[in-house]
Amino acid sequence: MAYATLDELKTRLDWELDDDELRIAAGALEDASDLAAAHGRDWPEEHPPRLVRTLVLKAAARYLRNPHGYTQSRAGDETLAWSDAHGRDAGSVYFTREEIKLLEGLAGTRPTLTSVIVSAWDSRDRPSRAGLVPVDYDGAPFPLFPNGRGPW
């Protein structure tokens, strides 16, 4: 299950893939698609949102450019550094924090603050005498306010 095709990925790369790279690219597309579903939701494989397809292709291409997870490479007097590949992300298909936020926003799963109504199990509204609160036991109702009157 991949949200993008191998041909779409090939157009994003500036070199021709050999047989090993084609195999790795197919796996990278599946891994990126699985991650997109984990950070967002299971979109239909045939018609995922366009931005999801774009993010999957971006993550797979990023992995193919640096499959070993190097953070710095030096050959002679030339040095190449990858500033975004570090820690657990190096050497694997991954999404950046911004890409994860985009996926969460597309799926509607981005964490937010929500107000929730809370009620006790099997509770019912019972009419009570003014200023008294019903109790669990068979005793007299408990006064809501110390002086027996309301806040008014």
Residue pairs with C-beta under 8 A, 6 or more apart in sequence:
1 30
1 33
1 34
1 45
2 26
2 29
2 30
2 32
2 33
2 45
2 56
3 29
3 32
3 33
3 36
3 43
3 45
3 48
3 52
3 53
3 56
4 29
4 32
4 33
4 53
4 56
4 57
4 60
5 29
6 22
6 25
6 26
6 29
8 53
8 57
9 25
9 28
9 29
9 57
9 60
9 61
9 64
10 17
10 25
12 57
12 58
12 61
13 61
13 64
13 65
17 25
17 64
21 64
24 64
24 67
25 60
25 64
28 59
28 60
28 63
28 64
28 93
29 56
29 57
29 60
31 60
31 63
31 92
31 93
32 55
32 56
32 57
32 59
32 60
32 63
32 93
32 95
33 56
35 59
35 93
35 94
35 95
36 43
36 48
36 52
36 55
36 56
36 95
36 103
37 43
39 95
39 100
39 103
39 104
39 107
40 52
40 103
40 104
40 106
40 107
40 109
41 107
41 109
43 49
43 52
48 56
49 106
51 102
51 106
52 103
52 106
55 95
55 99
55 102
55 103
58 99
59 93
59 94
59 95
59 99
60 93
62 84
62 85
62 93
62 94
63 92
63 93
63 94
66 82
66 85
67 91
68 91
69 85
69 89
69 90
69 91
69 92
70 82
70 85
70 90
71 81
71 82
71 85
71 86
71 90
72 79
72 80
72 81
72 82
73 79
73 80
73 81
74 80
84 96
85 91
88 94
95 103
101 110
104 110
104 111
126 134
128 134
128 141
129 141
130 150
131 143
131 144
131 145
131 148
131 149
131 150
132 141
132 142
132 143
132 144
133 141
133 142
133 143
133 144
134 141
134 142
135 141
135 142
144 150
145 151
